[in-house]
Each structure stands twice: as structure tokens, then as C-alpha cells.
Amino acid sequence: MSETAKAPRGVGVLGGGRMGAGIAHAFLLAGSHVTVVERDAASADAALARVSDSIRRSVERDSSLQEADIIGRLTTGSDIAAFADLDLVIEAVPEDRELKEHALARAEAAMPAHATLASNTSSISIDDLATHRLRPELFLGLHFFNPVPASALVEIVHGTATDSAVTDRAGGWVSALGKTPIVVSDSPGFASSRLGVMLGLEAIRMLDEGVATAADIDAAMTLGYRHPVGPLRTTDIVGLDVRLGIAEELESTLGERFAPPELLRRMVAEGKLGRKSGEGFYTWNEER
């Protein structure tokens, strides 16, 4: 891993939802100029508000931060051409293979030839996504965790074609964010999603079977195994729809042991997506 922990000068984020806004927040606090591109002007305005609110909360916690300076390094819009002069572009669209393929192709066509392209996928093979890349040696996975500002980990996924120097450079960028990088070889679900989703799926099955309440299942892991957050609350935070998509991807590659429980499918169909919808395994009354 590189010893130089310096954030890239210019960073692009394609997708300004919860994850994209969190990634933008992290790089802004590290001193980067960040450009967030969304699908249309209304979505770009929503992304601006999302990132600005997040920065404002950070400033309230740390008086040494200068809100105007940080927000002054943020640009949002809907024109992919804004990626023309950047060092790093991170795709942060929802966990859908076709959607990510389209987003990565658009980003790569707009960004400079020297820039690194990364996907924030939590389960889709980097080697599969690299198949259609113009410069697969400059492509890798940067898997951030939700909520990004509070998370201490970023999973760097090194694909078969990824240049080792690019992986090292990404490690320095992650360190500059004040987060810890781990490097994993491309494999379905990588390290974190594969383990975390398996635990979450079993917790959902236990809840459906009446083994215990959601709170008690979570307490078994937080108090018994010292997990900071239980698997069902974590699923609410991540989003039940996101967990379902990851489980379906892993089932298709790793087999039946990752088959999504019927309870998970039913809750997603009912719109009970967790914190972002206000209801999941818990009721969430906080601002979403």
C-alpha cells in the first residue's frame, strides 16, 4: 500500500443518492474538488442539497471546518462532460448490473485517459464489469460503506486486469479520507458483502421463523459478539432493496445458500425498505 496519503485533486461521482453523496462528502473533507453528476437537473439539485446538509452537520461537530470553503469545491449537474479533467471517477448508481454497465461506459467516454475509474459495487464482479472497459488496467472497485461519513472501512477490489500501481494509489486516497483500506481480489461479494449478507439473510430467516424479535436477534450479535450494529438494523440502514439485489447477485454466482428469504422479498414489494422509507425491521422517525 502506498505510504502517500493524499486525496486526488479532482474527483467525479456518478450518482448523487445516499451513497454518492456520502462519497462526495468524504472527498470534500479531504480537500478534493468534487463533481457529482446526476441524470437530470432536479436530481442534481437534490444531490447538492444532500451533500450540503451532510457537510453542514460535519461543520457543526467540528468548528475547525470552513463550510463555505468545502461547499465551494463542490459542483453538481447533469452533464457527463464535467468529468473531462479529473483524476478519479467513482460510479455510485444503484446495485443493478445493466445500470452500472451503462453508467461506467458513459463515465469512461467522458473522463481523461489517465484517470482511474472505480465502481462502488458491493457484489458485482469487477472482472465482469472490466470486460467492456476501454482501459481495464485503470479500473477497480472502491466499495464504500453506508453511512459513508461514519464508516471506517473502504474495500478496494483488485481485478485481474487492474494495474497494481492503481491499487496502491487507491489505497493512499482511502487513507487520505481517514479511512482504512483493505484489498481483496475480485470474487462474488468480495469479503464484506459475502459475510455481511450471509449473516443478514440468516437473521431474517430467524425472524420469520419466530426464533426471536428483531431487537433480540440484533442484541445477540451486538452484546454477544460485540458487533457495533445488529444484522437486522444494518439491513435497515443499507436498505432492504439493496440487500435483496446483493443476495440475488450472490445466489446467481455462489448458489442457493444466498437465496433471499421470502420475508425479504415481501417487505421490499411492500415498500418497507428500512431507514430510507421509514419502515423496515424497525420504525425510523429520523429525517430521511
C-alpha positions as MATLAB code, in Angstrom:
seq = 'MSETAKAPRGVGVLGGGRMGAGIAHAFLLAGSHVTVVERDAASADAALARVSDSIRRSVERDSSLQEADIIGRLTTGSDIAAFADLDLVIEAVPEDRELKEHALARAEAAMPAHATLASNTSSISIDDLATHRLRPELFLGLHFFNPVPASALVEIVHGTATDSAVTDRAGGWVSALGKTPIVVSDSPGFASSRLGVMLGLEAIRMLDEGVATAADIDAAMTLGYRHPVGPLRTTDIVGLDVRLGIAEELESTLGERFAPPELLRRMVAEGKLGRKSGEGFYTWNEER';
ca = [
       0.000    0.000    0.000;
       1.240    3.465   -0.821;
       2.707    5.468    2.028;
       1.458    8.709    0.481;
      -1.975    9.519    1.879;
      -3.076   12.368   -0.356;
      -6.548   12.803   -1.786;
      -6.889   13.250   -5.571;
      -7.241   16.829   -6.800;
     -10.384   16.250   -8.845;
     -12.984   13.542   -8.146;
     -16.141   12.740  -10.070;
     -19.087   10.863   -8.579;
     -21.701    9.483  -10.953;
     -24.883    9.241   -8.897;
     -25.793   11.579   -6.053;
     -28.019    9.368   -3.909;
     -27.236    8.395   -0.324;
     -24.022    6.576   -1.242;
     -22.847    9.044   -3.881;
     -23.485   11.984   -1.570;
     -21.562   10.241    1.198;
     -18.602    9.581   -1.089;
     -18.629   13.221   -2.221;
     -18.718   14.315    1.430;
     -15.656   12.203    2.272;
     -13.525   13.570   -0.571;
     -14.615   17.160    0.054;
     -13.489   16.949    3.672;
     -10.148   15.561    2.445;
      -9.611   18.623    0.235;
     -10.637   17.352   -3.200;
     -12.701   19.237   -5.753;
     -15.749   17.025   -6.316;
     -18.144   16.922   -9.271;
     -21.391   14.987   -8.811;
     -23.301   14.143  -11.985;
     -26.929   13.048  -11.864;
     -29.459   12.043  -14.525;
     -31.269   15.401  -14.671;
     -31.288   18.898  -13.189;
     -33.821   18.080  -10.461;
     -31.790   15.096   -9.296;
     -28.613   17.207   -9.363;
     -30.298   19.830   -7.170;
     -31.345   17.086   -4.746;
     -27.764   15.792   -4.665;
     -26.466   19.296   -3.918;
     -28.883   19.611   -1.005;
     -27.957   16.150    0.260;
     -24.212   16.816    0.251;
     -24.620   20.342    1.639;
     -26.710   19.087    4.556;
     -24.127   16.417    5.312;
     -21.280   18.945    5.226;
     -23.261   21.295    7.473;
     -23.619   18.555   10.088;
     -19.860   17.929    9.965;
     -19.167   21.635   10.453;
     -21.486   21.688   13.471;
     -19.438   18.874   15.020;
     -16.037   20.353   14.122;
     -15.649   24.118   14.338;
     -12.288   23.989   12.538;
     -14.054   23.169    9.263;
     -14.942   26.038    6.936;
     -18.309   25.309    5.349;
     -18.008   27.890    2.562;
     -14.603   26.586    1.509;
     -15.796   22.968    1.442;
     -19.039   23.649   -0.443;
     -17.063   25.902   -2.801;
     -15.225   22.819   -4.049;
     -18.458   21.019   -4.922;
     -20.081   21.074   -8.351;
     -23.288   19.274   -9.261;
     -25.021   18.918  -12.602;
     -26.338   16.547  -15.252;
     -23.673   16.942  -17.948;
     -21.262   13.985  -18.030;
     -18.759   16.198  -19.865;
     -17.926   17.668  -16.449;
     -15.715   14.583  -15.918;
     -13.297   15.735  -18.646;
     -10.487   16.880  -16.318;
     -10.485   14.650  -13.246;
      -8.132   12.169  -11.578;
     -10.741    9.731  -10.274;
     -14.353    8.957  -11.192;
     -16.495    6.737   -8.980;
     -19.705    5.168  -10.228;
     -22.282    5.144   -7.415;
     -25.570    4.203   -9.077;
     -27.921    1.524   -7.637;
     -26.787   -2.110   -7.480;
     -28.090   -3.193  -10.884;
     -25.675   -4.762  -13.365;
     -27.188   -3.210  -16.516;
     -27.442    0.215  -14.902;
     -23.826    0.076  -13.740;
     -22.584   -1.060  -17.150;
     -24.322    1.899  -18.782;
     -23.056    4.352  -16.159;
     -19.456    3.130  -16.400;
     -19.478    3.364  -20.192;
     -20.753    6.963  -20.041;
     -18.181    7.945  -17.428;
     -15.259    6.336  -19.251;
     -16.159    8.055  -22.510;
     -16.103   11.455  -20.800;
     -13.085   11.203  -18.482;
      -9.412   11.724  -19.415;
      -7.318    8.724  -20.467;
      -5.057    8.902  -17.398;
      -7.863    8.901  -14.821;
      -8.839    5.990  -12.596;
     -12.379    4.647  -12.908;
     -13.952    2.878   -9.920;
     -17.236    1.166   -9.188;
     -18.853    1.332   -5.767;
     -20.494   -2.049   -6.372;
     -20.934   -4.217   -3.309;
     -21.357   -7.539   -5.100;
     -20.916   -7.433   -8.903;
     -17.667   -8.874  -10.247;
     -15.091   -6.227  -11.130;
     -13.696   -8.558  -13.789;
     -17.152   -8.806  -15.370;
     -17.532   -5.021  -15.343;
     -13.978   -4.658  -16.721;
     -14.834   -6.724  -19.798;
     -16.282   -3.702  -21.600;
     -13.859   -1.098  -20.274;
     -11.622    0.844  -22.637;
      -8.811    0.859  -20.049;
      -9.359   -2.116  -17.709;
      -5.936   -1.579  -16.137;
      -7.246    1.705  -14.681;
     -10.463    0.177  -13.360;
     -11.105   -1.251   -9.879;
     -13.700   -1.467   -7.139;
     -13.975    1.086   -4.342;
     -16.652   -0.285   -2.055;
     -17.681    2.356    0.474;
     -19.993    1.556    3.363;
     -23.222    3.204    4.421;
     -23.241    5.718    6.043;
     -20.022    6.802    4.360;
     -19.109    9.699    6.716;
     -19.190    7.427    9.783;
     -17.698    4.315    8.199;
     -14.047    3.495    8.840;
     -13.579    0.989    6.007;
     -13.261    1.035    2.220;
     -12.872   -2.249    0.359;
     -10.543   -1.962   -2.644;
     -11.311   -4.673   -5.183;
      -8.345   -5.514   -7.403;
      -9.479   -7.004  -10.698;
      -7.420   -9.387  -12.820;
      -6.561   -6.567  -15.224;
      -6.107   -3.825  -12.599;
      -2.604   -2.336  -12.549;
      -1.059   -2.862   -9.097;
       0.091    0.785   -9.108;
      -3.556    1.848   -9.437;
      -4.497   -0.291   -6.443;
      -1.647    1.217   -4.419;
      -2.675    4.729   -5.414;
      -6.276    3.990   -4.405;
      -5.023    2.847   -1.014;
      -3.373    6.215   -0.496;
      -6.571    8.010   -1.478;
      -8.609    5.978    1.004;
      -6.088    6.670    3.767;
      -6.328   10.389    2.962;
     -10.048   10.161    3.744;
      -9.180    8.985    7.250;
     -10.479    5.502    6.450;
      -8.808    2.090    6.445;
      -8.396    0.343    3.072;
      -8.460   -3.422    2.695;
      -7.526   -5.031   -0.623;
      -9.401   -8.077   -1.883;
      -9.146   -9.996   -5.137;
     -12.241   -9.998   -7.309;
     -14.716  -12.589   -6.067;
     -18.519  -12.563   -5.801;
     -19.485  -10.383   -2.848;
     -15.801   -9.655   -2.170;
     -15.126  -10.049    1.588;
     -17.537   -7.698    3.323;
     -20.768   -8.257    1.386;
     -20.320  -12.009    1.251;
     -20.014  -12.281    5.040;
     -22.391   -9.473    5.969;
     -25.194  -10.567    3.656;
     -24.975  -14.180    4.806;
     -25.412  -13.074    8.425;
     -28.229  -10.717    7.482;
     -30.127  -13.364    5.490;
     -29.948  -15.854    8.352;
     -31.173  -13.193   10.785;
     -34.180  -12.552    8.503;
     -34.940  -16.295    8.371;
     -34.758  -16.471   12.178;
     -37.166  -13.544   12.482;
     -39.578  -15.152   10.017;
     -39.428  -18.458   11.942;
     -40.242  -16.702   15.211;
     -36.932  -17.552   16.856;
     -36.768  -14.106   18.492;
     -37.731  -10.476   17.920;
     -35.656   -8.246   15.646;
     -34.286   -6.382   18.670;
     -33.295   -9.586   20.450;
     -31.646  -11.085   17.350;
     -29.632   -7.901   16.971;
     -28.755   -7.864   20.675;
     -27.374  -11.391   20.346;
     -24.759  -10.032   17.952;
     -24.105   -6.608   19.499;
     -23.803   -7.892   23.078;
     -22.711  -11.465   22.461;
     -20.231  -10.868   19.623;
     -19.557   -7.148   20.053;
     -20.836   -6.193   16.595;
     -21.429   -2.422   16.628;
     -24.828   -2.848   14.914;
     -27.010   -5.941   14.644;
     -27.691   -7.625   11.268;
     -31.346   -6.549   11.010;
     -30.687   -2.927   11.919;
     -27.768   -2.974    9.471;
     -30.120   -4.245    6.762;
     -32.471   -1.334    7.508;
     -29.577    1.134    7.233;
     -28.252   -0.369    3.991;
     -31.743   -0.735    2.528;
     -33.742   -3.937    2.161;
     -33.890   -3.437   -1.596;
     -30.101   -3.130   -1.745;
     -29.664   -6.274    0.369;
     -32.120   -8.122   -1.877;
     -30.205   -7.121   -5.004;
     -26.910   -8.263   -3.489;
     -28.422  -11.570   -2.361;
     -29.827  -12.229   -5.836;
     -26.443  -11.479   -7.399;
     -24.668  -13.811   -4.964;
     -27.264  -16.536   -5.439;
     -26.628  -16.421   -9.187;
     -22.861  -16.808   -8.698;
     -22.365  -18.690   -5.422;
     -25.509  -20.778   -5.225;
     -28.601  -21.487   -3.183;
     -27.103  -20.614    0.205;
     -27.587  -16.943   -0.721;
     -31.232  -17.364   -1.795;
     -33.192  -14.362   -0.433;
     -35.785  -15.247    2.253;
     -39.403  -14.776    1.214;
     -39.865  -12.267    4.060;
     -37.214  -10.022    2.488;
     -38.864  -10.197   -0.926;
     -42.277   -9.447    0.577;
     -41.086   -6.445    2.569;
     -39.362   -4.941   -0.475;
     -42.521   -5.467   -2.561;
     -44.482   -3.637    0.174;
     -42.071   -0.698    0.067;
     -40.637   -1.425    3.519;
     -37.057   -0.614    2.593;
     -35.673    0.354    6.005;
     -34.453    3.747    7.123;
     -34.899    5.447    3.745;
     -38.623    4.585    3.631;
     -39.224    4.994    7.369;
     -40.063    1.348    7.994;
     -38.224   -1.949    7.753;
     -37.432   -4.304   10.586;
     -37.604   -1.150   12.734;
     -39.560    2.098   12.521;
     -37.416    5.118   11.648;
     -38.673    8.577   12.543;
     -35.465   10.479   11.765;
     -35.083   12.752    8.738;
     -34.510   10.621    5.644;
];
